[in-house]
Amino acid sequence: MPSHLIAPSVLAANFKNLEADFKMINQSEADWYHVDVMDGQFVPNISFGQSIIKSMFALAKKPLDVHLMIEKPEKYIEEFREAGAEVISVHYEACPHIHRTLQQIKATGAKAGVALNPGTPVSVIDDILENCDLVVLMSVNPGFGGQKFIYRTLEKIRSLKKQIIDRNLQTKIEIDGGVGLQNAEAILKAGADILVAGSSVFKSEDPKDTIHRLKSIDIHTLSV
């Protein structure tokens, strides 16, 4: 059976009727909700903060995977955890003391992740990989939904997966940006564990079926 996780990105949901979209995800085969927090500083756009996430938590029956695309995330870790985040990822590029920030996340009881922009090599996290529950590889430039997948990401996945296996770690690889049915198989074959899917789910004719098809991909039965 496929073991990868599907995390629909709430940023692509219909905010005029968020409750309906959350109900659909609750009833689907999705595993997590992916929630992008943007501050207008680290990335150009602004999304939502702790109070909205608290409302999402009240609707969600699955874990909230909160991706902080913000400057100085260490100032807000505890607040996002209290709002309902069960997974918190911060950007390597925004954290001068990334080891300390990962420890801070873990101290709240949340899973700790580090996110890398497309132009950041995976080698920068060699010394902290043991401290990461997950690594979020951005496969588009952060801040905007609906972008095209950067295929160089596949090489980064392979490189990171080799490190994880060689060091006998349990760290998961999450891919965020441009993920859909057209490339999910290749991403999973490269070694990804978690697929973040936004527009490809919420803009599809049948979002629940799209989630089912993403979840059903079994790389062990695919011809190489």
C-alpha positions in Angstrom: 0.0 0.0 0.0 1.2 3.6 -0.7 2.8 5.1 2.4 3.1 8.7 1.2 1.0 11.6 2.7 -1.2 14.1 0.8 -1.5 17.6 2.2 -3.9 19.8 0.3 -2.8 23.4 0.5 -5.5 25.6 2.1 -4.2 28.7 0.2 -6.0 27.4 -2.9 -9.3 26.7 -1.1 -12.4 28.8 -1.5 -12.3 31.3 1.3 -15.9 32.3 0.6 -16.9 28.8 1.8 -14.0 27.5 3.7 -16.2 25.2 5.8 -17.3 23.3 2.7 -13.8 22.7 1.5 -12.7 21.6 5.0 -15.6 19.2 5.1 -14.5 17.8 1.7 -10.9 17.3 2.9 -12.1 15.7 6.2 -14.0 13.2 4.2 -11.2 12.6 1.7 -8.1 10.4 1.8 -5.9 13.4 2.5 -3.6 13.1 5.5 -2.8 16.7 6.5 -3.9 20.3 5.8 -1.0 22.4 4.5 -1.3 26.0 5.8 1.0 28.7 4.3 1.5 31.7 6.5 3.0 34.7 4.6 4.0 38.0 6.1 4.6 40.3 3.1 8.3 40.5 4.1 9.9 37.1 3.5 7.6 36.6 0.6 5.6 39.3 -1.3 2.1 38.2 -0.3 0.2 38.2 3.0 -2.0 35.3 3.9 -3.4 34.8 7.4 -2.3 34.5 11.0 -3.0 32.7 14.2 -6.6 33.6 14.6 -7.6 32.2 11.2 -5.5 29.1 11.9 -7.4 28.6 15.2 -10.7 28.7 13.2 -9.2 26.2 10.7 -8.3 23.9 13.6 -11.9 23.9 14.8 -13.0 22.7 11.3 -10.2 20.2 10.7 -10.2 16.6 11.6 -6.7 16.1 10.3 -3.4 17.6 11.4 -2.5 21.2 10.4 0.9 21.3 8.7 1.8 25.0 9.1 4.5 26.4 6.8 5.9 29.7 8.1 7.0 31.9 5.2 7.9 34.7 7.5 10.8 36.7 8.9 11.7 36.0 12.6 9.5 32.9 12.9 11.0 32.2 16.3 8.9 35.0 17.8 5.6 33.2 16.9 6.3 29.5 17.3 4.4 29.0 20.6 1.4 31.1 19.3 1.0 28.9 16.2 1.3 25.8 18.2 -1.4 27.1 20.6 -3.6 27.9 17.5 -3.5 24.3 16.5 -0.4 23.6 14.4 0.8 20.0 14.8 3.6 20.4 12.3 5.6 23.7 12.0 8.1 24.4 9.3 10.4 27.4 9.1 12.6 28.6 6.3 16.4 28.0 6.6 16.8 31.4 4.8 14.8 33.2 7.6 16.6 31.6 10.6 20.1 32.7 11.5 19.9 30.2 14.4 18.1 27.3 12.7 19.2 24.7 15.2 17.8 26.7 18.1 14.5 27.3 16.3 14.0 23.6 15.5 14.6 22.9 19.2 12.0 25.6 20.1 9.4 23.9 17.8 10.1 20.5 19.3 9.7 21.9 22.8 6.1 22.8 22.0 5.3 19.2 21.1 5.0 19.9 17.4 6.9 18.2 14.6 9.7 20.4 13.4 10.5 21.1 9.7 12.9 23.2 7.8 12.0 24.6 4.3 14.4 25.3 1.5 13.8 27.7 -1.4 14.5 26.5 -4.9 17.9 28.2 -5.0 19.1 26.8 -1.7 21.1 23.5 -1.9 20.2 20.7 0.4 23.8 20.6 1.7 23.1 23.6 4.0 21.2 21.3 6.3 23.8 18.6 6.6 24.5 19.5 10.3 20.9 19.7 11.4 19.3 16.9 9.5 19.0 14.8 12.6 16.9 17.6 14.2 14.4 17.7 11.4 11.2 15.7 11.4 10.7 16.8 7.8 12.4 18.9 5.1 10.1 21.0 2.9 11.7 21.4 -0.6 10.1 24.3 -2.4 9.5 23.3 -6.0 8.3 26.8 -6.9 9.4 30.2 -5.6 7.5 30.8 -2.3 4.7 33.3 -2.1 2.3 32.5 -5.0 0.1 29.6 -5.8 -0.4 28.0 -9.2 3.2 28.1 -10.4 5.0 25.5 -12.5 7.0 22.8 -10.9 10.8 23.3 -11.0 12.1 19.9 -12.2 15.6 20.5 -10.7 13.8 19.6 -7.5 13.9 15.9 -8.4 17.7 15.9 -8.1 17.5 17.6 -4.8 15.0 15.0 -3.6 17.3 12.2 -4.7 20.3 13.8 -3.0 18.5 14.4 0.3 16.9 10.9 0.3 20.4 9.4 0.0 21.6 11.4 3.0 18.6 10.3 5.0 19.1 6.6 4.2 22.9 6.7 4.6 22.4 8.3 8.1 19.6 6.0 9.1 17.2 8.9 9.8 13.4 9.0 9.9 13.2 12.5 8.4 10.5 12.9 5.8 10.7 14.9 2.5 7.8 17.2 1.7 7.4 18.8 -1.8 5.6 22.1 -2.0 4.7 23.8 -5.3 3.4 22.8 -8.7 2.5 19.2 -7.6 -0.3 17.4 -9.5 -1.2 14.2 -11.2 1.2 15.1 -14.1 4.3 14.8 -11.9 3.4 13.1 -8.6 4.7 9.8 -9.8 8.1 11.2 -10.7 8.3 13.1 -7.4 7.5 10.0 -5.3 9.9 7.8 -7.3 12.7 10.4 -6.5 12.0 9.8 -2.8 9.4 12.2 -1.6 7.2 11.3 1.3 4.6 14.1 1.5 3.0 15.9 -1.4 1.5 19.4 -1.0 -1.1 19.9 -3.6 -3.0 23.2 -3.9 -4.5 24.3 -7.2 -4.3 20.7 -8.6 -6.8 19.7 -5.9 -9.0 22.6 -5.3 -9.3 23.7 -8.9 -10.0 20.2 -10.2 -13.5 19.1 -11.2 -13.6 16.5 -8.5 -11.1 17.4 -5.7 -11.9 14.3 -3.6 -11.1 12.1 -6.6 -7.9 14.0 -7.4 -6.8 13.4 -3.8 -7.7 9.7 -4.2 -5.6 9.4 -7.3 -2.7 11.2 -5.7 -2.9 8.9 -2.7 -3.3 5.8 -4.7 0.0 6.1 -6.6 2.1 3.1 -5.6 5.7 3.4 -6.8 6.4 -0.2 -5.8 4.1 -1.5 -8.5 5.4 0.9 -11.2 7.8 -0.2 -13.9 11.1 1.5 -13.6 
